[in-house]
């Protein structure tokens, strides 16, 4: 598959890709509304604000 971050529906359908200038090793969501996507790449960390609020965090 081509590079970037691949986004899938729970049924396995590819919804789209976020193209990145370098390979991405890890993805995490954060921020007050859990709507910021953090991408850890080869030499950089990127962040993208999304238009949707993420799932609530589980507090233990």
Residue pairs with C-beta under 8 A, 6 or more apart in sequence:
2 17
3 19
3 20
3 23
3 24
4 17
4 18
4 19
4 20
4 24
5 17
5 18
5 20
5 24
5 27
5 39
6 14
6 17
7 14
7 15
7 16
7 17
7 18
8 14
8 15
9 15
18 39
18 48
20 39
20 41
20 46
21 41
22 41
22 42
22 43
22 44
23 41
23 42
24 39
24 40
24 41
25 40
25 41
25 42
26 39
26 40
27 37
27 38
27 39
27 40
28 37
28 38
28 40
29 35
29 36
29 37
29 38
29 54
30 36
30 38
31 49
33 53
33 54
34 53
34 54
34 55
34 56
34 57
35 49
35 50
35 51
35 52
35 53
35 54
36 47
36 48
36 49
36 50
37 47
37 48
37 49
37 50
38 45
38 46
38 47
39 45
39 46
39 47
39 48
